[in-house]
């Protein structure tokens, strides 16, 4: 991978990681569900006028939009409104990898591998360490909401996989149109009829910048650039860089918000990241080792 492409990949994971701090700033101005509704509305409009709808069924776009918008981000925003710190949220949400694998096994009969069990045990150990340190900055509710958000993200991953090879930027834009209305309706019901309108009326420039960052940075740039890289390089070269998302997330939260990083939190991060690394890297490392063995035997 050329160094310019590597820098682009690092820019994407930096945007995705630091986005958790941006979310926290946005939640100071908007109610969680109202903020999520604005985020997906800005991800859909006006971009739907310029980006062609991908060649997938409407129900696929709708399912992905609802699962990602309401399921993942709606719950994540609720959790980050005083129930979990941005750094920990950026770490815990990554267990979507294990939920995705589990759902694939359940629904498609995929076999469980030894390295996947070992990776899962490492991640469970990290989550157990986090659960053992519930305090004013982390509640049981916050941890449960982020885990549930990770589950819905995994469900959205399976929907996206069922769509096949499509323009993911267009997929994100058009599916966002199905996420915004139910989020706005839920905000109306649970946060009150004035939540969205009052937030829009009194939001500062910084608050609108947080909304724009969600739509332009996280969605259009992030997913667009990431899928551009995946189309030009092997997934084994690109996907492992996603392991840096919680690194950027925890680092940004410590730097900008003063989130403490005690030894237990670093230990939990190490266990979860080790589990993720095993899941993502082991198959490629083993395939490379087998190729070398085959070539050595041929010589």
C-alpha positions as CSV (number, residue, x, y, z in Angstrom):
1,X,0.0,0.0,0.0
2,X,1.5,3.4,-1.0
3,X,2.2,5.7,1.9
4,X,-0.4,8.2,0.6
5,X,-3.1,5.4,0.8
6,X,-1.9,4.5,4.3
7,X,-2.2,8.1,5.4
8,X,-5.7,8.1,4.0
9,X,-6.6,5.0,5.9
10,X,-5.2,6.5,9.1
11,X,-7.2,9.6,8.5
12,X,-10.4,7.6,8.3
13,X,-9.7,5.6,11.5
14,X,-8.8,8.9,13.2
15,X,-12.1,10.4,12.2
16,X,-14.0,7.4,13.3
17,X,-12.2,7.3,16.7
18,X,-12.3,11.0,17.5
19,X,-15.9,11.0,16.4
20,X,-16.9,9.8,19.9
21,X,-15.6,13.0,21.4
22,X,-17.6,15.0,18.8
23,X,-20.7,13.0,19.7
24,X,-20.2,14.0,23.4
25,X,-20.0,17.7,22.4
26,X,-23.1,17.3,20.3
27,X,-25.0,15.8,23.2
28,X,-24.4,19.0,25.2
29,X,-26.7,20.8,22.7
30,X,-29.2,18.2,21.5
31,X,-31.2,15.4,23.1
32,X,-29.8,12.0,22.1
33,X,-32.5,10.8,19.7
34,X,-32.9,14.3,18.2
35,X,-29.2,14.5,17.6
36,X,-29.2,11.1,15.9
37,X,-32.2,12.2,13.7
38,X,-30.3,15.3,12.6
39,X,-27.1,13.3,12.0
40,X,-28.9,10.9,9.6
41,X,-31.0,13.7,8.0
42,X,-27.7,15.5,7.2
43,X,-26.3,12.2,5.8
44,X,-29.2,11.9,3.4
45,X,-29.9,15.4,2.3
46,X,-29.0,17.0,0.0
47,X,-26.7,14.1,-1.1
48,X,-29.5,12.0,-2.4
49,X,-29.9,14.6,-5.2
50,X,-26.4,13.9,-6.4
51,X,-25.5,10.3,-5.5
52,X,-27.3,7.6,-7.4
53,X,-29.3,5.0,-5.4
54,X,-27.4,1.7,-5.3
55,X,-28.9,-1.3,-7.1
56,X,-30.4,-2.9,-4.1
57,X,-33.9,-3.5,-2.9
58,X,-35.7,-0.7,-1.0
59,X,-36.3,-3.1,1.9
60,X,-32.6,-3.7,2.2
61,X,-31.9,0.0,2.4
62,X,-34.7,0.4,5.0
63,X,-33.5,-2.5,7.1
64,X,-29.9,-1.2,7.2
65,X,-31.0,2.3,7.9
66,X,-33.2,1.4,10.8
67,X,-30.7,-1.1,12.3
68,X,-27.8,1.3,12.0
69,X,-29.6,4.5,12.8
70,X,-32.1,3.6,15.5
71,X,-30.4,0.4,16.7
72,X,-26.8,1.4,16.8
73,X,-26.5,5.2,16.9
74,X,-29.8,5.8,18.8
75,X,-28.7,3.5,21.6
76,X,-25.1,4.7,21.5
77,X,-26.1,8.3,21.8
78,X,-28.5,7.5,24.7
79,X,-25.6,5.7,26.5
80,X,-23.2,8.5,26.0
81,X,-25.6,11.0,27.6
82,X,-24.0,10.5,31.0
83,X,-23.9,6.7,31.2
84,X,-20.5,5.9,29.7
85,X,-17.4,7.9,28.7
86,X,-16.5,8.4,25.0
87,X,-13.3,6.4,25.3
88,X,-14.9,3.4,26.8
89,X,-17.8,3.6,24.3
90,X,-15.3,3.6,21.4
91,X,-13.8,0.4,22.8
92,X,-17.0,-1.5,23.8
93,X,-18.8,-0.9,20.6
94,X,-16.1,-2.9,18.8
95,X,-17.5,-6.1,20.1
96,X,-19.8,-5.9,17.1
97,X,-17.1,-8.1,15.4
98,X,-18.0,-11.0,17.8
99,X,-21.7,-10.4,17.4
100,X,-21.3,-10.4,13.6
101,X,-19.5,-13.7,13.8
102,X,-22.0,-15.2,16.1
103,X,-25.0,-14.2,14.0
104,X,-23.2,-15.6,10.9
105,X,-22.8,-18.9,12.6
106,X,-26.4,-19.0,13.8
107,X,-28.0,-17.9,10.6
108,X,-25.7,-19.2,7.9
109,X,-24.2,-22.3,9.7
110,X,-20.6,-21.0,9.7
111,X,-18.3,-23.1,11.8
112,X,-16.7,-21.7,14.9
113,X,-12.9,-21.8,14.9
114,X,-10.5,-22.2,17.8
115,X,-8.9,-18.8,17.2
116,X,-12.3,-17.2,17.3
117,X,-13.1,-18.8,20.7
118,X,-9.7,-17.6,22.1
119,X,-10.4,-14.1,20.7
120,X,-13.9,-14.0,22.2
121,X,-12.5,-15.1,25.6
122,X,-10.0,-12.3,25.6
123,X,-12.7,-9.8,24.7
124,X,-15.1,-11.1,27.4
125,X,-12.2,-10.8,29.9
126,X,-11.8,-7.2,28.9
127,X,-15.6,-6.5,29.2
128,X,-15.6,-8.2,32.6
129,X,-12.8,-5.9,33.7
130,X,-14.9,-2.9,32.6
131,X,-18.0,-4.2,34.3
132,X,-16.1,-4.6,37.5
133,X,-15.4,-0.8,37.6
134,X,-18.9,0.7,37.4
135,X,-18.7,4.2,38.9
136,X,-20.0,7.7,38.2
137,X,-18.6,7.7,34.7
138,X,-19.8,4.2,33.8
139,X,-23.1,2.7,34.7
140,X,-24.5,-0.8,34.1
141,X,-27.2,0.8,31.9
142,X,-24.5,2.5,29.8
143,X,-22.5,-0.7,29.3
144,X,-25.7,-2.6,28.4
145,X,-26.8,0.1,25.9
146,X,-23.5,0.1,24.1
147,X,-23.4,-3.7,23.9
148,X,-27.0,-3.7,22.5
149,X,-25.9,-1.0,20.0
150,X,-23.0,-3.3,19.0
151,X,-25.5,-6.1,18.4
152,X,-27.6,-3.9,16.1
153,X,-24.5,-2.9,14.3
154,X,-23.7,-6.5,13.7
155,X,-27.2,-7.0,12.4
156,X,-26.7,-4.1,10.0
157,X,-23.4,-5.7,8.9
158,X,-25.3,-8.8,7.8
159,X,-27.9,-6.8,5.9
160,X,-25.1,-4.9,4.1
161,X,-23.4,-8.2,3.3
162,X,-26.6,-9.5,1.8
163,X,-26.6,-6.6,-0.6
164,X,-23.5,-7.8,-2.3
165,X,-20.8,-5.6,-3.9
166,X,-22.5,-2.2,-4.1
167,X,-21.5,1.5,-4.0
168,X,-21.2,1.8,-0.2
169,X,-21.2,5.6,-0.2
170,X,-24.6,5.6,-2.1
171,X,-25.8,2.8,0.2
172,X,-25.0,4.9,3.3
173,X,-26.6,8.0,1.9
174,X,-29.8,6.4,0.8
175,X,-30.2,4.2,3.8
176,X,-29.8,7.3,6.0
177,X,-33.2,8.5,4.7
178,X,-34.8,5.5,6.4
179,X,-33.0,6.2,9.7
180,X,-34.0,9.8,10.2
181,X,-37.8,9.6,10.3
182,X,-38.1,6.8,13.0
183,X,-35.4,8.6,15.1
184,X,-37.4,11.9,14.8
185,X,-40.6,10.0,15.8
186,X,-38.9,8.4,18.8
187,X,-37.5,11.8,19.8
188,X,-41.0,13.2,19.6
189,X,-42.5,10.5,21.8
190,X,-39.8,10.1,24.4
191,X,-38.0,13.4,24.5
192,X,-41.0,15.6,23.9
193,X,-42.3,17.7,21.0
194,X,-39.9,20.5,21.8
195,X,-36.7,18.5,21.9
196,X,-35.8,18.7,18.3
197,X,-37.2,22.1,17.6
198,X,-35.6,23.7,20.7
199,X,-32.3,22.1,19.9
200,X,-32.4,23.4,16.3
201,X,-33.3,26.9,17.5
202,X,-30.7,27.3,20.1
203,X,-27.8,25.2,18.8
204,X,-24.5,27.0,18.5
205,X,-22.1,26.9,15.6
206,X,-20.1,24.2,17.5
207,X,-23.2,22.1,17.8
208,X,-24.0,22.3,14.1
209,X,-20.3,21.5,13.4
210,X,-20.8,18.3,15.4
211,X,-23.8,17.4,13.3
212,X,-21.9,18.2,10.1
213,X,-18.9,16.1,11.3
214,X,-21.3,13.1,11.8
215,X,-22.6,13.4,8.3
216,X,-19.7,14.6,6.3
217,X,-16.7,13.3,8.2
218,X,-18.0,10.0,9.7
219,X,-20.3,8.9,6.9
220,X,-19.4,10.5,3.5
221,X,-15.6,10.8,4.0
222,X,-15.2,7.8,6.3
223,X,-17.2,5.2,4.5
224,X,-16.4,6.6,1.1
225,X,-12.6,6.6,1.6
226,X,-12.6,3.3,3.4
227,X,-14.5,1.5,0.6
228,X,-12.3,3.2,-2.0
229,X,-9.2,1.7,-0.2
230,X,-10.9,-1.8,0.0
231,X,-11.5,-1.7,-3.7
232,X,-7.8,-1.1,-4.4
233,X,-6.1,-3.2,-1.8
234,X,-6.6,-6.6,-0.2
235,X,-8.9,-6.5,2.8
236,X,-6.1,-8.1,4.9
237,X,-4.1,-4.9,4.3
238,X,-6.9,-2.4,5.1
239,X,-9.2,-4.0,7.7
240,X,-6.6,-4.4,10.5
241,X,-6.2,-0.6,10.6
242,X,-9.7,-0.5,12.1
243,X,-8.2,-1.7,15.3
244,X,-6.9,1.8,15.8
245,X,-10.4,3.3,16.2
246,X,-10.6,2.7,19.9
247,X,-7.0,3.8,20.3
248,X,-7.9,7.2,18.7
249,X,-11.2,7.2,20.7
250,X,-9.6,6.7,24.1
251,X,-6.7,9.0,23.3
252,X,-8.9,11.8,22.1
253,X,-11.3,11.5,25.1
254,X,-8.3,11.6,27.4
255,X,-6.8,14.6,25.6
256,X,-9.9,16.8,25.1
257,X,-12.3,15.6,27.8
258,X,-9.7,14.7,30.5
259,X,-11.0,11.1,30.7
260,X,-8.7,9.2,33.0
261,X,-6.9,6.1,31.8
262,X,-6.2,4.1,34.9
263,X,-4.4,0.7,34.6
264,X,-7.7,-1.3,34.7
265,X,-9.0,0.6,31.7
266,X,-5.8,0.1,29.7
267,X,-5.8,-3.6,30.6
268,X,-9.4,-3.9,29.5
269,X,-8.5,-2.2,26.2
270,X,-5.5,-4.5,25.7
271,X,-7.7,-7.6,26.2
272,X,-10.5,-6.4,23.9
273,X,-8.0,-5.3,21.2
274,X,-6.1,-8.6,21.5
275,X,-9.3,-10.5,21.0
276,X,-10.2,-8.4,17.9
277,X,-6.6,-8.8,16.5
278,X,-6.9,-12.6,16.8
279,X,-10.2,-12.6,15.0
280,X,-9.0,-10.3,12.2
281,X,-5.3,-11.1,11.8
282,X,-5.0,-14.8,12.5
283,X,-6.6,-16.2,9.3
284,X,-4.3,-14.0,7.2
285,X,-1.2,-14.9,9.2
286,X,-2.0,-18.6,9.0
287,X,-2.7,-18.4,5.2
288,X,0.7,-16.7,4.7
289,X,2.5,-19.3,6.8
290,X,0.9,-22.1,4.9
291,X,1.9,-20.6,1.6
292,X,5.5,-20.3,2.8
293,X,5.5,-23.9,3.9
294,X,4.2,-25.0,0.6
295,X,6.8,-23.1,-1.3
296,X,9.5,-24.4,1.0
297,X,8.4,-28.0,0.4
298,X,8.3,-27.4,-3.4
299,X,11.9,-26.2,-3.3
